[in-house]
Amino acid sequence: MNHAQVPFFQLYRINALRALGGLAFGLLSVTAAPPVAPLAGVVFDVLGTLAIFVAIAGRAWSLLYIGGRKNAELVTEGPYSVTRNPLYFFSLIGIAGVGAQSGSILSVAAVLLTAYLAFDMAMRGEETYLRSRCGKDFNDYARSVPRLWPDISLWRECDGLPLRSSSAVRSLRDGVVFLAAWVAIEFIRLGQSAGILPVLWTLPV
């Protein structure tokens, strides 16, 4: 189409998330988790770890379908047949998992809300671009497929998977980010336990 808009500039979202992530870890480094029963702490750790690995696997799976086609064409098969934004959906799962490692429900809620607001800005920008580029095809897709929360009943597979080495590399890089955040929280815990990091306040929940 002649009036297609410029694709949403992903660097804005990435830099915003980096800044917010740095702020979050700075706050966590001087914040103690609420006192909880040992079993509850184990549940938080297990669920958080599981969420991180689900996010890594889910993003890698989604990248196999979209390859280098994001913002270049409308992808509607595989994970994109059940949600228009599987990458953001799995990222939110991973971010919730990282937040759960802090042992605080309040931390999980705060990081999820912040990440969702950043992703919402990105999704709106991408939707505007795809609508200007694909027109009726995107409007039909948007009417039938949920924006974020998957509807498994809509699953539709494609005939051939467009495998690209760049997608595999990117999925590994994304996985490292989630694992690095997980390790960082463990180091914060150790630093607080050893008295290296000061605890300025304790979260209520």
N, C-alpha and C positions, 0 to 999 in steps of 0.2 A: 504493500500500500504506500501511496506517496506521502502520507502525513504521519508515518510512524514516528513516535517519539524516541528520544535517546533512552537506552536501557538504564534502569536504576543503577546508580553508581555504588557498587558493593563496598568500595573502600570506606565510605562514610559509615556503613553498618559495622564493618570490621574494626575500624578505629574506635567507634563508640563502644563496642563490646570489650575491646582491649582496655579502654580507660575505665569502664565500669568494673571489669574483672579485677584490674589492679586495685581499685578502690575497695572492692569487696574483700579481697585477700588482706589488704591493709587493716580493715576493720576486724576481720576474723583473727588476725594475729594478736590483737589485744582484747579479744572477747572470749569468755569461757562459755562452754555449752551448759545448759541447765542440768542440774543433778537429776539423773534418771536411774531406774533400776537396771542392774547389769544386763538382764534379758532384753530390755528395751534398747540398750546401747548396741547389743549384738544385732538386733533386728534392723536398726538404722544402718549399721555397717553392711549387712548382707544385702538389704534392699538397694542401698546406694551403689554398691559394687555391681550388682546385677543390672541396675539401670545404666551405669556407665558402659558396660559391655554390650547391652542391647542397643545403645545409641551408636556405638562404634560399628557394630554389625549392620544396623539399619541404614546408617549413612553410606556405608560402603555399598550396600545392596542398591540403594537409590541412585548412587553415582554410576553404577554399572548401566543403568537404563538411560540416564540423561547424558552421560559422557560429556562432551564439550558442546552440547546443543542448548544449554541453558540460555535463555533470552534470544536464541537463534531460530528455534522452531518450537512448536507446541508438542510436548511429549505427554501422551495420555495413556500409556500402557504400564503394566506392572504396578509398582507402588503409586505411580501417578494416576492410576485408574481408581484408587480408593481415597486419595487425598491430593489436593493440588500442590501441597507443600510438604512432601515427606521428609525432606532434608531438615526443615525447621522443626517438624514434629519430633524427629529423633534427636535433634539437638536439645530440645526442651527436656526430653527424657534424660539425656546425659547431664544437663545442667542441674536438674532435680537430684540426680544421683550424686553429683559433686556436693550440692548443698546438704544432702543427707549425711555426708561424711562428717559434717560439723556437729551432728547430734542434736540439731535444733529444728523444730518444725517452723519456727519463725524465720530461720535462715533459708530454708527451702522455699517458703512462700515469697520471701523478699527477692531472692535471685531469680525465681521463676517469673515473677511479675515484671521485674526489670528486663529480663531477656525477652519476654513476650512483647513488651512495648517496643523494643528495638526491632524484633522480627516483624511486628505488625507494620512498622514503617517500611521495612524492606518489601514485605509482601504487597503492600499497597502500590509501591513504586513499580514493582515487577508486573503487577496486574494491569496497571495503566499502560505500560509499554506493550505487553502482549495483546491487550485489547486494541491498541492502535495498530499493531502489526498484523494480527490475525483476524480481527473483526468478529464476524458472526461465529466462526469456529471457536474462538475463545469464549464468547458469550454462552454458546451452547454447552461448552465444557464446564464453565463456572456454574451454570444452572443445575447441572447433573451431578457434579462431584464436590464434596465438602471442601471448604477452604483449608482446614487444618486437621480436624478430628477425623480419622479414617472411617469409612463405611466399607467393611470387608465384603459385603454382598455385591459391591460394584466391580469386584476384581476382574481384570481383563488382561490376558497375557499377550505379548507380542510374538511374532513369528521368529525373529532373530534378534539376539542381544548384541548391540553395537559395542563390543569390547574395545577399550582404549587403554593403553598403558598409562596415560596421564590421569585417567580416572582412578586407577589402582594406586598411583603415587599420592594423589590427593586424599584418597580415603585413609591411607596410612598416616599422612600428615595430620588429618583431622583426629585420628585415633590418639596420636601422640599428645595432642592438646588436652584431651579429656584425661588421659593417664597422668600427664604432668600436673594438672590441677589436683587430681587425687593424691599424688605424691606430695604436693605442696601442703595440702591440708594435714597429712600425716606428720610432716616436719613441723608444722605449726603446733600440733598436739604435743610432740616431743619437746619442742622449745618451751612451751608453757609448763609442762610437767617438770622440766629441769630448772625452771626459774629463769631461763634465758630471756624469754619474752614476758613482759609485764602483762598482767590481766587487769584491765581497767574497769570492766563490768561483766556481769553474768546475764545471759539471756534468760527471760522468764520461762519460755517454753521452747 
